């Protein structure tokens, strides 16, 4: 049989990557366990772990409990070996986060800044990124790049914001940023970014719908852990599903869109625009607020049931409302169960992990994932 050098190199690279990903997935793991779980020989595991240690990507982390023999040395990922920066642009704020290889937020800065596609806005973002790095005290050489999350539909090349109701712009080019950001940067839709963040540590999920319930309703479709953008970059525009034919007027000009029934503003308008106050009154048993919430849950359950019928996968609730909805999930699942043709409960619905800055984290992960995939 002819020796194929290129195939041998590919196998070695794949083994190295599988070993590194497994170590990252597990908090602590032994070399024998790595060999067993991946079906790789111990010499191969030892050689690759040593190489990863030399590069500062993994480290010894004490010993594991004994099963009768000698205690095994634990190996863990050096989560702060590299970092990435995420930026979330909203109408009135810029949020920046610094995350490590596990997706954990190490540092963050959020400032009030009305959006304008101007040099001033680009300069402010560049300063924020520099301040974030300085505040964290990390070595800039460890930064992989910057991900920028924006609310709206992006062009295929990711450099033009085709349409954004939130920012009130159409066909805006992001050409100014390259002069003020010192690192490689990527742009992405905010709801898609948040969906990426929510899927990051959910190892049992490959497919999911992320439903963002913020001041506008949006979302993302994640199939086989990849964002489905659609043929026109509009995949996940759940806010414009028709939920009530000839219903309330939506900002898009149509009637009956989900956005008019399930945005965070629908709730906050009853408490002078303060969503936290709405949920405070709800906890206190305010009858008027309870009636508003019941109506909201009814429409939300309809939307969730429709999404379940469309995609037949888990649904993650996020956004501003998602941050408060944990304690009301049993009631929501009851509403959903009454609508579902095939299931007796709504256990396929989950609450977001990230209660804040999900879009910024997801944008930052756009640089973390390729790094891990190419170790």
MILO-199106 format. One record per residue (C-alpha): residue in one letter; residue number from 1; x, y, z. Coordinates in steps of 0.1 Angstrom, whole numbers, plus 5000, padded with zeros to 4 digits. Example, Ala and Ser with C-alpha at 12.3 -4.5 7.8 and 13.67 -1.06 7.14 Angstrom:
2
+------+-----+------+------+------+
: code : pos :    X :    Y :    Z :
+------+-----+------+------+------+
:    A :   1 : 5123 : 4955 : 5078 :
:    S :   2 : 5137 : 4989 : 5071 :
+------+-----+------+------+------+
//
This chain:
375
+------+-----+------+------+------+
: code : pos :    X :    Y :    Z :
+------+-----+------+------+------+
:    X :   1 : 5000 : 5000 : 5000 :
:    X :   2 : 5014 : 5034 : 4990 :
:    X :   3 : 5022 : 5058 : 5019 :
:    X :   4 : 5002 : 5090 : 5016 :
:    X :   5 : 5020 : 5118 : 5034 :
:    X :   6 : 4992 : 5143 : 5030 :
:    X :   7 : 4966 : 5119 : 5045 :
:    X :   8 : 4989 : 5112 : 5074 :
:    X :   9 : 4992 : 5150 : 5081 :
:    X :  10 : 4955 : 5154 : 5079 :
:    X :  11 : 4949 : 5126 : 5105 :
:    X :  12 : 4975 : 5141 : 5128 :
:    X :  13 : 4958 : 5175 : 5125 :
:    X :  14 : 4924 : 5160 : 5131 :
:    X :  15 : 4936 : 5141 : 5162 :
:    X :  16 : 4952 : 5172 : 5176 :
:    X :  17 : 4920 : 5192 : 5171 :
:    X :  18 : 4897 : 5166 : 5186 :
:    X :  19 : 4919 : 5163 : 5217 :
:    X :  20 : 4920 : 5201 : 5222 :
:    X :  21 : 4882 : 5204 : 5217 :
:    X :  22 : 4876 : 5176 : 5242 :
:    X :  23 : 4898 : 5192 : 5268 :
:    X :  24 : 4880 : 5225 : 5262 :
:    X :  25 : 4846 : 5208 : 5266 :
:    X :  26 : 4855 : 5191 : 5298 :
:    X :  27 : 4865 : 5211 : 5329 :
:    X :  28 : 4892 : 5186 : 5338 :
:    X :  29 : 4901 : 5154 : 5321 :
:    X :  30 : 4929 : 5128 : 5322 :
:    X :  31 : 4950 : 5115 : 5293 :
:    X :  32 : 4936 : 5080 : 5296 :
:    X :  33 : 4901 : 5093 : 5295 :
:    X :  34 : 4909 : 5113 : 5264 :
:    X :  35 : 4923 : 5082 : 5247 :
:    X :  36 : 4892 : 5062 : 5257 :
:    X :  37 : 4866 : 5088 : 5246 :
:    X :  38 : 4883 : 5095 : 5213 :
:    X :  39 : 4896 : 5060 : 5205 :
:    X :  40 : 4931 : 5073 : 5201 :
:    X :  41 : 4963 : 5056 : 5213 :
:    X :  42 : 4979 : 5069 : 5246 :
:    X :  43 : 5012 : 5078 : 5228 :
:    X :  44 : 4992 : 5100 : 5204 :
:    X :  45 : 4974 : 5117 : 5233 :
:    X :  46 : 5006 : 5123 : 5253 :
:    X :  47 : 5024 : 5137 : 5223 :
:    X :  48 : 4995 : 5161 : 5214 :
:    X :  49 : 4989 : 5172 : 5250 :
:    X :  50 : 5026 : 5180 : 5254 :
:    X :  51 : 5025 : 5201 : 5222 :
:    X :  52 : 4994 : 5219 : 5234 :
:    X :  53 : 5011 : 5225 : 5268 :
:    X :  54 : 5042 : 5239 : 5251 :
:    X :  55 : 5020 : 5264 : 5232 :
:    X :  56 : 5002 : 5275 : 5264 :
:    X :  57 : 4968 : 5262 : 5253 :
:    X :  58 : 4963 : 5234 : 5280 :
:    X :  59 : 4978 : 5229 : 5314 :
:    X :  60 : 4979 : 5204 : 5343 :
:    X :  61 : 4952 : 5211 : 5368 :
:    X :  62 : 4958 : 5189 : 5398 :
:    X :  63 : 4948 : 5152 : 5400 :
:    X :  64 : 4916 : 5134 : 5395 :
:    X :  65 : 4900 : 5110 : 5421 :
:    X :  66 : 4915 : 5076 : 5422 :
:    X :  67 : 4896 : 5045 : 5411 :
:    X :  68 : 4919 : 5022 : 5429 :
:    X :  69 : 4953 : 5029 : 5413 :
:    X :  70 : 4975 : 5058 : 5409 :
:    X :  71 : 4956 : 5092 : 5407 :
:    X :  72 : 4956 : 5105 : 5371 :
:    X :  73 : 4968 : 5140 : 5363 :
:    X :  74 : 4940 : 5163 : 5353 :
:    X :  75 : 4944 : 5184 : 5321 :
:    X :  76 : 4924 : 5215 : 5314 :
:    X :  77 : 4921 : 5242 : 5288 :
:    X :  78 : 4939 : 5275 : 5295 :
:    X :  79 : 4908 : 5296 : 5289 :
:    X :  80 : 4927 : 5329 : 5289 :
:    X :  81 : 4952 : 5318 : 5263 :
:    X :  82 : 4934 : 5340 : 5238 :
:    X :  83 : 4907 : 5366 : 5238 :
:    X :  84 : 4882 : 5381 : 5215 :
:    X :  85 : 4862 : 5414 : 5216 :
:    X :  86 : 4826 : 5418 : 5209 :
:    X :  87 : 4808 : 5451 : 5201 :
:    X :  88 : 4770 : 5455 : 5201 :
:    X :  89 : 4757 : 5487 : 5184 :
:    X :  90 : 4722 : 5498 : 5194 :
:    X :  91 : 4703 : 5530 : 5187 :
:    X :  92 : 4715 : 5547 : 5218 :
:    X :  93 : 4744 : 5526 : 5232 :
:    X :  94 : 4777 : 5508 : 5224 :
:    X :  95 : 4785 : 5477 : 5244 :
:    X :  96 : 4819 : 5461 : 5244 :
:    X :  97 : 4829 : 5428 : 5260 :
:    X :  98 : 4861 : 5409 : 5262 :
:    X :  99 : 4856 : 5372 : 5263 :
:    X : 100 : 4880 : 5342 : 5267 :
:    X : 101 : 4881 : 5309 : 5249 :
:    X : 102 : 4853 : 5295 : 5269 :
:    X : 103 : 4830 : 5324 : 5260 :
:    X : 104 : 4830 : 5339 : 5295 :
:    X : 105 : 4829 : 5377 : 5298 :
:    X : 106 : 4862 : 5389 : 5313 :
:    X : 107 : 4855 : 5426 : 5311 :
:    X : 108 : 4829 : 5449 : 5297 :
:    X : 109 : 4821 : 5485 : 5290 :
:    X : 110 : 4788 : 5500 : 5280 :
:    X : 111 : 4783 : 5537 : 5271 :
:    X : 112 : 4755 : 5559 : 5259 :
:    X : 113 : 4761 : 5569 : 5223 :
:    X : 114 : 4735 : 5576 : 5197 :
:    X : 115 : 4742 : 5558 : 5164 :
:    X : 116 : 4755 : 5577 : 5134 :
:    X : 117 : 4776 : 5563 : 5106 :
:    X : 118 : 4801 : 5590 : 5111 :
:    X : 119 : 4838 : 5594 : 5120 :
:    X : 120 : 4828 : 5604 : 5155 :
:    X : 121 : 4810 : 5571 : 5161 :
:    X : 122 : 4838 : 5551 : 5146 :
:    X : 123 : 4864 : 5569 : 5167 :
:    X : 124 : 4843 : 5564 : 5199 :
:    X : 125 : 4841 : 5526 : 5192 :
:    X : 126 : 4879 : 5525 : 5186 :
:    X : 127 : 4885 : 5543 : 5219 :
:    X : 128 : 4861 : 5520 : 5238 :
:    X : 129 : 4880 : 5489 : 5225 :
:    X : 130 : 4913 : 5504 : 5235 :
:    X : 131 : 4899 : 5513 : 5269 :
:    X : 132 : 4885 : 5478 : 5273 :
:    X : 133 : 4919 : 5462 : 5267 :
:    X : 134 : 4936 : 5487 : 5290 :
:    X : 135 : 4910 : 5481 : 5318 :
:    X : 136 : 4915 : 5443 : 5315 :
:    X : 137 : 4953 : 5445 : 5317 :
:    X : 138 : 4957 : 5417 : 5291 :
:    X : 139 : 4984 : 5415 : 5264 :
:    X : 140 : 4969 : 5429 : 5232 :
:    X : 141 : 4989 : 5401 : 5212 :
:    X : 142 : 4964 : 5376 : 5226 :
:    X : 143 : 4934 : 5392 : 5210 :
:    X : 144 : 4921 : 5373 : 5180 :
:    X : 145 : 4898 : 5400 : 5166 :
:    X : 146 : 4867 : 5421 : 5170 :
:    X : 147 : 4831 : 5411 : 5162 :
:    X : 148 : 4806 : 5439 : 5157 :
:    X : 149 : 4768 : 5432 : 5161 :
:    X : 150 : 4743 : 5454 : 5144 :
:    X : 151 : 4705 : 5454 : 5144 :
:    X : 152 : 4695 : 5449 : 5108 :
:    X : 153 : 4699 : 5431 : 5075 :
:    X : 154 : 4735 : 5429 : 5062 :
:    X : 155 : 4747 : 5425 : 5026 :
:    X : 156 : 4763 : 5392 : 5015 :
:    X : 157 : 4798 : 5406 : 5021 :
:    X : 158 : 4788 : 5418 : 5056 :
:    X : 159 : 4801 : 5453 : 5050 :
:    X : 160 : 4768 : 5471 : 5042 :
:    X : 161 : 4738 : 5475 : 5065 :
:    X : 162 : 4711 : 5471 : 5039 :
:    X : 163 : 4682 : 5480 : 5063 :
:    X : 164 : 4679 : 5487 : 5100 :
:    X : 165 : 4647 : 5500 : 5115 :
:    X : 166 : 4664 : 5503 : 5149 :
:    X : 167 : 4692 : 5525 : 5136 :
:    X : 168 : 4670 : 5542 : 5110 :
:    X : 169 : 4694 : 5536 : 5081 :
:    X : 170 : 4695 : 5519 : 5047 :
:    X : 171 : 4725 : 5509 : 5027 :
:    X : 172 : 4751 : 5522 : 5051 :
:    X : 173 : 4787 : 5511 : 5045 :
:    X : 174 : 4809 : 5504 : 5075 :
:    X : 175 : 4840 : 5518 : 5058 :
:    X : 176 : 4852 : 5540 : 5087 :
:    X : 177 : 4859 : 5513 : 5112 :
:    X : 178 : 4891 : 5500 : 5096 :
:    X : 179 : 4908 : 5533 : 5105 :
:    X : 180 : 4901 : 5530 : 5142 :
:    X : 181 : 4900 : 5493 : 5150 :
:    X : 182 : 4935 : 5478 : 5152 :
:    X : 183 : 4924 : 5442 : 5149 :
:    X : 184 : 4906 : 5421 : 5123 :
:    X : 185 : 4869 : 5427 : 5125 :
:    X : 186 : 4837 : 5411 : 5113 :
:    X : 187 : 4801 : 5423 : 5113 :
:    X : 188 : 4770 : 5403 : 5119 :
:    X : 189 : 4733 : 5407 : 5127 :
:    X : 190 : 4726 : 5411 : 5164 :
:    X : 191 : 4700 : 5383 : 5167 :
:    X : 192 : 4722 : 5359 : 5148 :
:    X : 193 : 4751 : 5368 : 5171 :
:    X : 194 : 4729 : 5362 : 5202 :
:    X : 195 : 4719 : 5328 : 5188 :
:    X : 196 : 4755 : 5319 : 5183 :
:    X : 197 : 4762 : 5328 : 5219 :
:    X : 198 : 4733 : 5308 : 5232 :
:    X : 199 : 4744 : 5276 : 5213 :
:    X : 200 : 4780 : 5279 : 5224 :
:    X : 201 : 4778 : 5258 : 5256 :
:    X : 202 : 4747 : 5238 : 5248 :
:    X : 203 : 4766 : 5207 : 5237 :
:    X : 204 : 4735 : 5185 : 5234 :
:    X : 205 : 4719 : 5209 : 5208 :
:    X : 206 : 4727 : 5209 : 5171 :
:    X : 207 : 4695 : 5226 : 5159 :
:    X : 208 : 4677 : 5255 : 5176 :
:    X : 209 : 4656 : 5286 : 5170 :
:    X : 210 : 4666 : 5317 : 5190 :
:    X : 211 : 4637 : 5341 : 5195 :
:    X : 212 : 4649 : 5375 : 5206 :
:    X : 213 : 4622 : 5395 : 5225 :
:    X : 214 : 4638 : 5429 : 5228 :
:    X : 215 : 4625 : 5463 : 5217 :
:    X : 216 : 4620 : 5446 : 5183 :
:    X : 217 : 4614 : 5409 : 5178 :
:    X : 218 : 4639 : 5390 : 5158 :
:    X : 219 : 4658 : 5357 : 5160 :
:    X : 220 : 4681 : 5333 : 5143 :
:    X : 221 : 4679 : 5298 : 5128 :
:    X : 222 : 4707 : 5275 : 5138 :
:    X : 223 : 4708 : 5242 : 5119 :
:    X : 224 : 4737 : 5218 : 5125 :
:    X : 225 : 4753 : 5246 : 5146 :
:    X : 226 : 4753 : 5269 : 5117 :
:    X : 227 : 4733 : 5301 : 5111 :
:    X : 228 : 4708 : 5298 : 5083 :
:    X : 229 : 4707 : 5332 : 5067 :
:    X : 230 : 4681 : 5325 : 5039 :
:    X : 231 : 4684 : 5335 : 5003 :
:    X : 232 : 4681 : 5372 : 5010 :
:    X : 233 : 4699 : 5374 : 5044 :
:    X : 234 : 4664 : 5376 : 5061 :
:    X : 235 : 4663 : 5342 : 5078 :
:    X : 236 : 4651 : 5346 : 5114 :
:    X : 237 : 4630 : 5378 : 5108 :
:    X : 238 : 4603 : 5362 : 5131 :
:    X : 239 : 4590 : 5396 : 5142 :
:    X : 240 : 4573 : 5399 : 5109 :
:    X : 241 : 4554 : 5367 : 5110 :
:    X : 242 : 4517 : 5374 : 5107 :
:    X : 243 : 4503 : 5365 : 5141 :
:    X : 244 : 4469 : 5383 : 5138 :
:    X : 245 : 4455 : 5389 : 5104 :
:    X : 246 : 4445 : 5426 : 5100 :
:    X : 247 : 4458 : 5431 : 5135 :
:    X : 248 : 4478 : 5460 : 5150 :
:    X : 249 : 4499 : 5482 : 5128 :
:    X : 250 : 4536 : 5473 : 5127 :
:    X : 251 : 4565 : 5497 : 5121 :
:    X : 252 : 4571 : 5479 : 5088 :
:    X : 253 : 4538 : 5491 : 5075 :
:    X : 254 : 4520 : 5458 : 5076 :
:    X : 255 : 4494 : 5447 : 5101 :
:    X : 256 : 4494 : 5418 : 5127 :
:    X : 257 : 4532 : 5412 : 5129 :
:    X : 258 : 4545 : 5394 : 5159 :
:    X : 259 : 4566 : 5424 : 5168 :
:    X : 260 : 4534 : 5444 : 5176 :
:    X : 261 : 4524 : 5418 : 5202 :
:    X : 262 : 4556 : 5404 : 5217 :
:    X : 263 : 4583 : 5431 : 5217 :
:    X : 264 : 4596 : 5443 : 5251 :
:    X : 265 : 4580 : 5476 : 5244 :
:    X : 266 : 4545 : 5460 : 5245 :
:    X : 267 : 4552 : 5454 : 5282 :
:    X : 268 : 4574 : 5485 : 5290 :
:    X : 269 : 4548 : 5509 : 5277 :
:    X : 270 : 4527 : 5502 : 5308 :
:    X : 271 : 4555 : 5513 : 5331 :
:    X : 272 : 4568 : 5544 : 5314 :
:    X : 273 : 4592 : 5525 : 5292 :
:    X : 274 : 4609 : 5506 : 5321 :
:    X : 275 : 4608 : 5468 : 5316 :
:    X : 276 : 4622 : 5461 : 5350 :
:    X : 277 : 4594 : 5481 : 5366 :
:    X : 278 : 4569 : 5460 : 5347 :
:    X : 279 : 4582 : 5427 : 5361 :
:    X : 280 : 4585 : 5442 : 5396 :
:    X : 281 : 4547 : 5450 : 5395 :
:    X : 282 : 4540 : 5416 : 5380 :
:    X : 283 : 4557 : 5400 : 5410 :
:    X : 284 : 4537 : 5422 : 5434 :
:    X : 285 : 4504 : 5409 : 5418 :
:    X : 286 : 4493 : 5441 : 5401 :
:    X : 287 : 4460 : 5430 : 5384 :
:    X : 288 : 4464 : 5453 : 5354 :
:    X : 289 : 4500 : 5442 : 5347 :
:    X : 290 : 4489 : 5405 : 5352 :
:    X : 291 : 4463 : 5409 : 5325 :
:    X : 292 : 4488 : 5425 : 5301 :
:    X : 293 : 4513 : 5396 : 5308 :
:    X : 294 : 4486 : 5369 : 5302 :
:    X : 295 : 4478 : 5384 : 5268 :
:    X : 296 : 4515 : 5386 : 5260 :
:    X : 297 : 4521 : 5350 : 5269 :
:    X : 298 : 4491 : 5339 : 5248 :
:    X : 299 : 4506 : 5355 : 5217 :
:    X : 300 : 4541 : 5343 : 5226 :
:    X : 301 : 4528 : 5307 : 5229 :
:    X : 302 : 4512 : 5309 : 5195 :
:    X : 303 : 4545 : 5321 : 5179 :
:    X : 304 : 4565 : 5294 : 5197 :
:    X : 305 : 4541 : 5267 : 5186 :
:    X : 306 : 4543 : 5279 : 5150 :
:    X : 307 : 4581 : 5279 : 5152 :
:    X : 308 : 4580 : 5243 : 5166 :
:    X : 309 : 4558 : 5232 : 5138 :
:    X : 310 : 4581 : 5248 : 5112 :
:    X : 311 : 4614 : 5236 : 5125 :
:    X : 312 : 4608 : 5208 : 5149 :
:    X : 313 : 4637 : 5217 : 5172 :
:    X : 314 : 4644 : 5234 : 5205 :
:    X : 315 : 4635 : 5271 : 5209 :
:    X : 316 : 4655 : 5295 : 5231 :
:    X : 317 : 4639 : 5326 : 5244 :
:    X : 318 : 4662 : 5356 : 5247 :
:    X : 319 : 4664 : 5393 : 5244 :
:    X : 320 : 4652 : 5418 : 5271 :
:    X : 321 : 4621 : 5398 : 5280 :
:    X : 322 : 4641 : 5365 : 5280 :
:    X : 323 : 4662 : 5379 : 5308 :
:    X : 324 : 4631 : 5380 : 5331 :
:    X : 325 : 4610 : 5350 : 5319 :
:    X : 326 : 4626 : 5321 : 5339 :
:    X : 327 : 4600 : 5320 : 5367 :
:    X : 328 : 4571 : 5322 : 5342 :
:    X : 329 : 4582 : 5293 : 5321 :
:    X : 330 : 4558 : 5267 : 5336 :
:    X : 331 : 4528 : 5289 : 5327 :
:    X : 332 : 4541 : 5295 : 5292 :
:    X : 333 : 4547 : 5258 : 5287 :
:    X : 334 : 4512 : 5252 : 5297 :
:    X : 335 : 4499 : 5276 : 5271 :
:    X : 336 : 4522 : 5260 : 5245 :
:    X : 337 : 4511 : 5224 : 5254 :
:    X : 338 : 4474 : 5234 : 5248 :
:    X : 339 : 4484 : 5244 : 5212 :
:    X : 340 : 4507 : 5216 : 5202 :
:    X : 341 : 4493 : 5188 : 5181 :
:    X : 342 : 4520 : 5163 : 5189 :
:    X : 343 : 4534 : 5170 : 5223 :
:    X : 344 : 4519 : 5171 : 5258 :
:    X : 345 : 4543 : 5197 : 5272 :
:    X : 346 : 4565 : 5226 : 5261 :
:    X : 347 : 4598 : 5212 : 5274 :
:    X : 348 : 4615 : 5220 : 5241 :
:    X : 349 : 4614 : 5257 : 5251 :
:    X : 350 : 4645 : 5270 : 5269 :
:    X : 351 : 4655 : 5302 : 5285 :
:    X : 352 : 4686 : 5321 : 5274 :
:    X : 353 : 4719 : 5316 : 5293 :
:    X : 354 : 4731 : 5351 : 5287 :
:    X : 355 : 4709 : 5377 : 5305 :
:    X : 356 : 4729 : 5405 : 5291 :
:    X : 357 : 4753 : 5412 : 5262 :
:    X : 358 : 4744 : 5381 : 5243 :
:    X : 359 : 4748 : 5398 : 5209 :
:    X : 360 : 4782 : 5412 : 5219 :
:    X : 361 : 4794 : 5378 : 5231 :
:    X : 362 : 4781 : 5361 : 5200 :
:    X : 363 : 4799 : 5386 : 5178 :
:    X : 364 : 4832 : 5380 : 5197 :
:    X : 365 : 4827 : 5342 : 5192 :
:    X : 366 : 4830 : 5347 : 5155 :
:    X : 367 : 4868 : 5348 : 5161 :
:    X : 368 : 4870 : 5322 : 5189 :
:    X : 369 : 4853 : 5294 : 5169 :
:    X : 370 : 4877 : 5295 : 5139 :
:    X : 371 : 4907 : 5296 : 5163 :
:    X : 372 : 4895 : 5265 : 5181 :
:    X : 373 : 4886 : 5247 : 5149 :
:    X : 374 : 4920 : 5253 : 5134 :
:    X : 375 : 4942 : 5243 : 5164 :
+------+-----+------+------+------+
//
